Amino acid sequence: MAMSYPRPHRISRSPGAKRFLLAVSVSAAALSAGAQPVTTVPFRLQDNRILVDILLDQKGPFRVIFDTGGSNVMTPAVRHTLGAALSVQGHVSGAGEDSVESGQSWVREITLGQFTLHDQDFLVLDLEPIRKAFDFERLDGVIGYEVLERAGVRIDFDRSVRELYEPGTLGFHQPSAFVPVAHGPG
């Protein structure tokens, strides 16, 4: 059974969100009774980064970093391959003082195995400095937050696969703890 999710009307990721709970499990995430993954997606671990192949608008595969704190990013080359429009242009900055040109684009769907997200916004950003810094053969983008918002994800490092589950079918059983994590000042 495939999972397919429309774009939410509003995603709450405002900088004003100062606190959130992070579930830290001492043991592996346990599955609710009878839970089966909707899809299993192989990954490659390189320099402690999970790289997966995805389809965008049924084109690809594109090699992306699965970053639990990252949002959808594609390179200008991917945007060109897709023929996707560039709706907003500007500059973004990150960990350093420099800023880089960026844009915003949109795809009809992201596909990971049998899991599909619809109507997704993407930041368009040159990731060549990151690709070179981590010696990736190729790097076409980043995904993460939007997937985690709609699916339970279990990462099996022994088998090098990510299993995606219907929301609510992954649970944490003892010994587990919820640890408050402060985000931002205060």
CORHU-V615352 format. One record per pair of residues at least 24 apart in sequence whose C-alpha atoms are under 8 Angstrom apart, sorted by the first residue. I is the first residue (numbers start at 1). J is the second residue. D is the distance in whole Angstrom. If there is no record, write none. Layout:
# CORHU-V615352
I/J/D
I/J/D
This chain:
# CORHU-V615352
1/38/6
1/114/8
2/38/6
2/39/8
2/114/5
2/115/6
2/116/8
3/38/7
3/114/6
3/115/5
3/116/6
3/166/7
4/115/6
4/116/5
4/117/6
4/118/7
5/116/6
5/117/5
5/118/6
5/150/7
6/117/6
6/118/5
6/119/7
7/117/7
7/118/6
7/119/5
7/120/7
17/183/7
18/182/6
18/183/5
18/184/6
18/185/7
18/186/7
19/180/7
19/181/6
19/182/5
19/183/6
20/180/6
20/181/6
20/182/7
20/183/7
21/178/6
21/179/6
21/180/5
21/181/6
22/178/6
22/179/6
22/180/6
22/181/7
23/176/8
23/177/6
23/178/5
23/179/6
24/176/6
24/177/6
24/178/6
24/179/7
25/172/7
25/175/7
25/176/5
25/177/6
26/175/6
26/176/6
26/177/8
27/173/8
27/174/8
27/175/7
27/176/7
28/172/8
29/154/7
29/170/7
29/171/6
29/172/5
29/173/7
30/170/6
30/171/5
30/172/6
30/173/6
31/169/6
31/170/5
31/171/6
31/172/8
32/169/5
32/170/6
32/171/6
35/165/8
35/169/6
35/170/8
36/165/7
37/163/6
37/164/5
37/165/5
37/166/7
38/114/7
38/115/7
38/163/7
38/164/6
38/165/5
38/166/7
39/112/8
39/113/6
39/114/5
39/115/7
39/163/6
39/164/6
39/165/7
40/113/7
40/161/6
40/162/6
40/163/4
40/164/6
41/112/7
41/113/6
41/161/5
41/162/5
41/163/6
41/164/8
42/160/6
42/161/4
42/162/6
43/160/5
43/161/5
43/162/7
44/160/7
45/160/8
46/136/8
47/134/7
53/112/7
54/110/7
54/111/6
54/112/5
54/113/8
55/110/6
55/111/5
55/112/7
56/82/8
56/107/7
56/108/8
56/109/6
56/110/5
56/111/6
57/82/7
57/107/6
57/108/6
57/109/5
57/110/7
57/111/8
58/109/8
58/110/8
58/111/8
62/139/8
62/140/6
62/141/8
63/138/7
63/139/6
63/140/5
63/141/7
64/139/6
64/140/5
64/141/5
64/142/5
64/143/7
65/139/8
65/141/6
65/142/5
65/143/6
66/142/6
66/143/5
66/144/5
67/142/7
67/143/6
67/144/5
67/145/8
68/143/8
68/144/5
68/145/6
68/148/7
69/144/6
69/145/6
70/142/7
70/143/6
70/144/5
70/145/6
71/122/8
71/142/7
71/143/5
71/144/6
71/145/5
71/146/7
72/120/8
72/121/7
72/122/5
72/123/6
72/141/7
72/142/6
72/143/5
72/144/7
72/145/8
72/146/7
73/122/5
73/123/5
73/124/6
73/125/7
73/141/5
73/142/5
73/143/7
74/122/6
74/123/6
74/124/5
74/125/6
74/140/6
74/141/4
74/142/7
75/124/5
75/125/5
75/126/5
75/127/6
75/140/6
75/141/6
76/124/6
76/125/6
76/126/6
77/140/8
78/140/7
79/105/8
79/124/7
100/125/8
100/126/8
101/125/7
101/126/8
102/126/8
115/164/8
117/147/8
